[in-house]
Amino acid sequence: MAKATDMTRGELESLLRFYAESGIDFPLSDDAPNRFETEAAPAPKAATPDTPRPAPAPTAPPRLPAIPDAEAIALAREVAARAETLDDLHKAVETFEGCNLKLTARSTLFEGGRRGAAMMAIQDAPGRDDDASGEALTGPEGQLFDRMLAAIGLSRDDCYLGFTVPWRVPGNAVPSPLQSAICKPFVERQIELARPDFVVLLGNGAARIMLETQQNILQLRGAWKVLRTEAGFEVPAIATLQPRFLIEQPVQKRYAWADLLQIRDRVRTGTATA
């Protein structure tokens, strides 16, 4: 087996995303440790005429005022509940300052596809191509998603798209529990306002967040469940593998195809199949 030092950055990112999609995320910490609290910084050496002075450290960019975690979650719930239309909610998400992911993302990705579609697909967070373009599910992931829909006779016009977190997570990582908790009121309100006939949860992150479970995607996929929002709205939901994962692990496409057949039957008959 190749050592980590022998792998390229792309290979390492692919491996980490594979672990996260498989539910192996316990070695990761939600918060970066502050090593300055336990390690004393070495004393700077005195400058001599023959020793050039070190260049000054770059000035950090200005940051938004920090909002305590509990207050951020409560604020998101309050703002989301006040939205009476999808346009209201879109504007609320655009102006929300309670999630630190907004500081590093280029774009706020609220929705994609077509409003009013019977099917709503939800992914955990935008990818690199989405963040760069400002459009939902683009690049190779979007192309594969379009082919998946076409395989069962559907297109983007038959699907409304949303995200559990509307900003890209650096490294295309899975949103942390705190980031998910802050942003979840927005996607729940989006479901309530869009009122789809059913929801497709794309990937491990979206399935765990929306179904409130610690099971991984290979345990959750392929079975119809009931997604309940905090306000009590209920909608049938099925989890499947997300396009990003299928690009990196094409052998898993057989599972996605079985899930797609269930989605096709749901569209045709309006009822779930085993």
Secondary structure, DSSP 8 states (H G I E B T S, - for coil): ---GGGS-HHHHHHHHHHHHHTT--TT--SS---GGGTS---------TTS-----------------HHHHHHHHHHHHHH--SHHHHHHHHHH----THHHH-S-----EE-TT-SEEEEESS--HHHHHHTSSS-HHHHHHHHHHHHHTT--GGGEEEEESSSS--GGG----HHHHHHHHHHHHHHHHHH--SEEEEESHHHHHHHHT----HHHHTT--EEEE-TT--EEEEEEE--HHHHHH-GGGHHHHHHHHHHHHHHHHHSS---
